[in-house]
Amino acid sequence: MWGRGKGGEMDQLIEMEGARVFVFARQGSLLQSERDAGDFMSAAWSQQADFLAIPADRLGPDFLTLGTRVAGEVFQKLVTYRFRCAIVGDISDALDRSQALRDFVRETNRGSSVWFVADLEQLRPKLSAAKTL
C-alpha cells in the first residue's frame, strides 16, 4: 500500500509536531471495514509512523453512516494498536445529513486519538496540543 495512488499521488511520511505522520494518497483502496484498517496500519508500520492521516476520499461509502458501526470498529482497532488518526478532508455533505455524525465528530475532536480535520494545516495545532497531554 505504500507507494503511488491511482492518480499518481504518493503516500508520504512527514514529521509534524514531533509525530511521524503517514499521509495516505487521496486515491487508493478504501477504508471500509475493520479488516481494511489492518492494511492501513501495515503501511504505516512499514514506515515506523505513529499517526495516520487518511483522506476523506479514501473512506468507504458506509464509513460515515454511524448505524453501520464501521467508523467505531475501525477507530477502536487503531486505538487498540496505539495509532492515532485523522480523517482529512471535507465531510460536510455527510455532516449535513446526520446530527449523530456531527455529535460524533465533535466528541472525537475533543479527544487525543481520532480527529476530523479539513486539511493537514488544521492537524498541526491538534498534534502540538496533544504533545502536552
N, C-alpha and C positions, 0 to 999 in steps of 0.2 A: 504494500500500500504506500510505502514511502516512494515518492517519485512524482511523476508528471500526471496531472489531472487530465481529463478528456479534452479540455480546451487549451492544453499546452501549459497551463499554470502549474507551478511546482509546489508541493508541500515544502514547508521550510521550518527550521528550528531557529528561534530567536531568543535572545536574553532580554527579559523585560522586568525591571524592578526586582532583580535577584532570582527570578524564576526562569526555568528553561521551558519555554512555551513552544509546543509543536503546533504550528499553524497549518491546518489542512487546506488544500486547494479547494476552490469553490465547486469544482466538478469532480466527480468520482463516485465510488459506491456510497449508497445511502445508509444512514444510521436509522434503522427501522425496527430493531429488536435488541434484546439483551445480548444475543449471540454476536450481533454486529459490533456491539461495544467492545468485545474481545479483540476484534480486528483493529479497531481504532486504538485500543490500548497497546496492542502489539507494535503498531507503527511508532507510537510514542516511546515505548520501552526501548525499541531498537536504537533510538537516538538519545536515550537517557533523559527524556523530558519528564517533567513532573506536572505539567499543565497542558491541557488540550484546548485549542481554540478551533471550534468546529463551526464552519459556515452554516447559517440557517438553510442555505440552498442544499445542504447535504442531509437534511432531516427527511425521514420517510413521510409519506402522506398522512399517516395517523399519529405521528410523534407528538404533535401539539394538541391532539384530541385527548384530554385527560382521562376520559372514560375508558380508553384502551389500555391505560396503565403503562404504556411503552416508556414515556419520559421518566416516570418514577422508577421503573425497573432498571433502565439504563443508568440514571444518575446514582441509584443505590449501588450498582456494580462498580461504577467509577470510584465512588467514595470508599467502598469496601477495599478496593485495591490502592487506596491513598492517592488517587488522582483528583486534581481539581480541574474544573472545566468551565469554559464559557461558550455559549451559543452566540455567534457573532453574525449580526445582520438584521434585516428588517423583518419582524414578525407581526407587524401592525395589523395585517388582514386577519390573522388568527386571533389577535387580541380583541379586535373589534367584534368578533363573533362569540367571545366567551368570557363572561365575568369570572368564571372559575380559573381560567388561564391567566387573566390579569392578576388575580389574587395569588396564584402560584408563582408567577414571575416576580411579583413584589416581595413575597416571602423568601424566595431563593436568593434574590438580590440583596437581602438583608444579611444573609449568611456569609460564610467564607469559603464554601466549596464549589458552588454552582452559581453561575451568573448568566444573565442575558444582557448583551451589550450591542449597541448599534455598529460599532467598529472597534478596531484594535486600540485606537486612542482612548476610547471610553474604558477600555480594560486597564490601562496603565494606573490610574488612581486607585482602582479597586485592589490591584496587586500591591501597590505601595501601602495602602491602609492595612492589608492583610498581613504584611510583614510585622506589624506592631502588635498583632493579636497573640 
